[in-house]
Amino acid sequence: MGFRHSLEREFLPFVVALIIAQIWFKWGSFALEMVGFVAVWFALGFVTDVILRTLRR
């Protein structure tokens, strides 16, 4: 799995998580907002991966 493959799989979840974090995460702490962003990115990446695996079957 190369850089291009990782970029193709993670770009959309990254952008969506970034937008969600910018709009809704106003916790007053950079660390908390970063943890929230990474958690949302992880969750969206997981859901995207499950959907792609299901569609490839």
N, C-alpha and C positions, 0 to 999 in steps of 0.2 A: 504494500500500500504506500504510494508515493504522496508527495506534496499536492500534486494536482487532484488526486482522488480525494484526499482529505479536504481540500478546499471546496471541491464540488459538493461533498456531503455536508460540510459544516457552515458554508457561507450563509445560506438562508436562515438556519436556526440562529446563527450569530447576529444577523441583522435584525431579525424579529425580537430577539432577547434584548438587544441594544435599544430598540425603539420602546419596548415595554419598560425597561429600566429608566429611560429618559422621561417617559411620561408619568409613570406611577410611583417610582421609588424616590421619595423625598424624605429620607429618614434622618438627615442631618449628620450622617457619619459616612465617610467615604468607604470605610471597611465594610460596614453593613450593606451599603448599596452594591459594592463589588461582590460580596457573597451572594446577595440576591440575584444579581446579574448572572453570575456563574451558575447558580442553581437553576435559573430559568433556561439558560443556554443548554445545560446538561439535559434537562427535562425535554426541551424541544428537540434536541439532537437524538435523544432516545426514541421519542415518538416518530420522528422522521425516519430513523433507521428501521423501526418496526414496520412502518407503512411501506417503505421501499422493499424490505424483505418479503412482505406479504404480496406485493404486486409482482415480484419476480417469479413467484411460484407458479 
